Amino acid sequence: MLAGRRTEREARALHDRTTEVKIRALGDRVSRWTSWQVAREQGWTSLRHAEYVAVTRLQADVLVALDPALVEAARGLVPLADVESLRLAVAPSRPP
């Protein structure tokens, strides 16, 4: 808005839409604690994969990852999907 690219009304609408999005960022207290619990349960010495598993659990979501090690670590802990199935889920339908 200050740069003059948006009106006050447009800026407010964008702000409202942005703040309504429900996301859990890596690093908040609950996700950190949950990642510690996951790592302990799995006997992992790192939180690297546990953070992704924790956020996926907390969001009650599906994990989509390109890292084969992360996919293997998360298998059986959270629902998994591959990138192609995600792309197909959001792609507009096209007539045959």
C-alpha positions in Angstrom: 0.0 0.0 0.0 2.8 2.5 0.9 4.4 1.9 -2.5 1.1 2.9 -4.1 0.4 -0.4 -5.8 -2.7 -1.2 -3.7 -5.5 0.9 -2.4 -6.3 0.9 1.3 -9.3 -1.4 0.6 -7.2 -3.8 -1.5 -4.5 -4.0 1.2 -7.1 -4.7 3.9 -8.7 -7.4 1.8 -5.3 -9.0 1.2 -4.4 -8.8 4.8 -7.7 -10.3 5.9 -7.3 -13.3 3.5 -3.7 -13.8 4.6 -4.5 -13.8 8.3 -7.4 -16.2 7.8 -5.2 -18.9 6.4 -4.6 -21.6 9.0 -1.0 -22.8 8.9 1.2 -24.3 11.5 4.8 -23.1 11.0 7.7 -25.3 11.9 9.2 -24.0 15.0 6.2 -23.2 17.1 6.1 -24.7 20.6 3.5 -27.4 19.9 5.1 -28.6 16.7 8.5 -28.6 18.4 7.3 -30.7 21.3 5.4 -33.1 19.0 8.6 -33.5 16.9 10.6 -34.4 20.0 7.9 -37.0 20.9 8.0 -38.5 17.3 11.8 -38.7 17.4 11.8 -40.4 20.7 9.1 -42.9 19.7 11.0 -43.8 16.5 14.4 -43.8 18.1 15.6 -41.1 15.7 18.7 -39.1 16.7 17.7 -36.1 14.7 14.5 -34.0 14.4 15.0 -33.6 10.7 12.2 -35.9 9.6 10.3 -35.7 12.9 9.4 -32.0 12.3 7.7 -32.8 9.1 5.8 -35.8 10.6 4.8 -33.6 13.6 3.4 -30.8 11.5 1.6 -33.3 9.3 0.0 -34.9 12.3 -1.0 -31.6 13.9 -2.6 -30.4 10.7 -4.3 -33.7 10.2 -2.9 -33.6 6.7 -1.1 -35.6 4.1 2.7 -35.4 3.7 3.9 -34.8 0.2 7.7 -35.0 -0.1 10.3 -35.3 -2.7 13.0 -36.6 -0.3 12.9 -40.5 -0.5 14.5 -40.7 3.0 11.7 -38.5 4.5 9.0 -40.5 2.7 10.5 -43.8 4.0 10.8 -42.4 7.6 7.2 -41.1 7.6 5.7 -44.3 6.1 3.2 -45.7 8.6 3.3 -42.6 10.7 1.3 -40.2 8.6 -0.7 -40.4 5.4 1.6 -39.9 2.3 0.9 -38.8 -1.2 3.2 -38.2 -4.2 3.6 -35.0 -6.1 1.8 -36.3 -9.1 -1.4 -37.2 -7.2 -1.3 -33.7 -5.7 -1.0 -32.1 -9.1 -3.9 -34.2 -10.4 -6.0 -33.2 -7.4 -5.7 -29.5 -8.1 -5.5 -29.5 -11.9 -8.6 -28.2 -13.6 -10.5 -30.9 -15.4 -10.0 -30.9 -19.2 -12.5 -32.2 -21.7 -11.3 -35.4 -23.4 
